[in-house]
Amino acid sequence: MNFSSRNWPSWVPRLLWIRRECPWCNSLKFKEAELRPVDGLLSMFAIRPVRCMFCWRRYYWFTFHGASAS
């Protein structure tokens, strides 16, 4: 999935579903992102914010049993 060819509204979270690879730069390294007010609601559905270590874009992915972000 290539996000560069799509115009996403800023309020729509970008989810990494299956492949935990940055769609922008293809990096595999992520760290936990800073929390925003909506992240508390998303955490009830096991969705956590992450940030790419190379291009610094912010994404969300599902966590299972406290899986590590890296």
N, C-alpha and C positions, 0 to 999 in steps of 0.2 A: 504494500500500500504506500503510495507516494503522496505525502501531504503537500508537497510543493506545488502541485498542479491544482489544488483545491483552495477555495476561499472560505475558510472557517470563520464563523463569527467568534469574537473574543470570549463570549460567555459559554460557548460549547466546549466541554473538556475533551481533550484528545486522549483517547484510551489506547493502550498497547494491549491487544487482546491475547494473541498466542505467542508471537515472537517478541521477546523482550529486546528489541533492537530499535534504536532511534530511527524513525522514518526519514528524518532530515539528513543526518550525517552517517548513519549505519553504525553508530557506536554501540558497544555492549556494556558500557560502564555508566551506571546511574548512582545517584545518591538521593536520600530522602529530601524532599523539597520543603520549603517553609509552609506552614499551615495557614490557610485562609478560612474565613468564616464558613464557607460551604463544605469544607473538608470534614467537619464534624458530622454532618449529615451523611456524606459519602462513606465515612468510616463504618457506619452501621451496615453497609452493604459490602464490607471488606474491600473497599477501593481506596488506595493510598496514593498521594502525590509523590512523584519522583522527578528528578531533574537530570538531564543528560550532562555528563561531566565535560563534554567537549564543546557542544554548541549552546548549552545552558537553556534549552527549551524545556518547558514543563509539560509533563504527561501524567496520566493516571494508569495504574494497573491493579489487578486483583491480587490480594495477598491471601495466602492459605497458611494458617497456623504460624503466623509471625515470620514468614519467609523474608530473607534478607534482600535488600534492594540492590546488592551488587553481584 
